[in-house]
């Protein structure tokens, strides 16, 4: 089982800087999903920035979420120095 999300920092370029419970930090690009179904609402930057961590994954107010395994496996590793939002 992959680690779960500990913290999330949304960025204005529709990416998420994600800190996992195992200490790894990855950058997940949401742009590829923005034109699909419930995720279209994330095109609104103000709404996108409302992301939070709940039950080990990222969620938005209208119940959009992304599987934590997807976030971990498809996220790009970043250096610790790059954690600034």
C-alpha positions, 0 to 999 in steps of 0.5 A: 500500500502506498503512503497517504497524504499528510499535507497539501499545498495548492499552486496557481498553475493547477498543481498540488505540492503533496507531503506524504506520511512517509516524508516524501514530497511530490508534485501532482499536475491536475491539468490533465483531469480538468476537462473530465466530469466533476473535475471541471469545477477545478478550472476555477482557480479560487475553487481549486485553491480550496483543496484540503487533506481528508482521510489521507487524500486530497478533497474539495468542498463539492466532494471531488477527490483523487485516489491517494495511490494515483497522487503517489504513483503519478506525482513527480518527486521534488527536492525538499528545497522546492517545497515553497508554494 
